[in-house]
Amino acid sequence: MPAKSKAQQKAAGAALSAKRGDTPKSSLRGASKSMAASMSEKQLEDLASTPRKGKPEHASRD
């Protein structure tokens, strides 16, 4: 599942980093905190590895 925006990709990257133990889980906030709790490492990796070119900063809520 590719990321729909740059913000989603960044949040997935932060959550993945915390899940792997590279950064403390206490530093997570908002979407990255819930992503770390509810998604597997493989799912986070898929979101975080999406190419950024052509992605909007934030996805529309439609």
N, C-alpha and C positions, 0 to 999 in steps of 0.2 A: 504494500500500500504506500504509494508515494506521498510526500508532504504536499499540502495545498498552498502553503505560504512559507516565507522565510522565517516568520515568527514560530510556526509550528515545527519547523526543522530545528531551529535553535533550542526550543524547549525539549525536543526529543534528544538532542545531543547532550544537554545538561542532565537529563534524567538517565541517559545511558552511562554517562560519566559517574554519576552517583551510584548506579546499580553495580558498576564494575569496581567501585571502591576508590576511584581516582579523586573524587571530591566528596566532602561530607554531605550526607543526606539532609542535614540541618540547614544547609545553604540553599536548598531548593525552595521555590515559592511558586504559587499559582499553578499553571498548567503542567509545568515540569514535575511538580510534587505529585500531582494526581497521575501523571503518566508513569512515573517510577513505581507507584503502588499498583497500578492496574495492568501494565503491559509487560510482556516478556522481553528479555534482552534482544531476541531476534526481531521482534516487532519494532523496538526502538531503533535498532540498527538499520532496518529498512527505511524508516522515516528519516533518520539523520543522514543517510547516505544519498538522499535525493539531490540531483543537481539543482543548484540555486538559480541558474540563468533563466530568466523569463518568469520567475515566480513573483507575485506581489508581496509587499512587506506583510500585509495582513489580508486574510481571505474574507470575502464578503459573507454575511450570515444568511444568504439566500439558500 
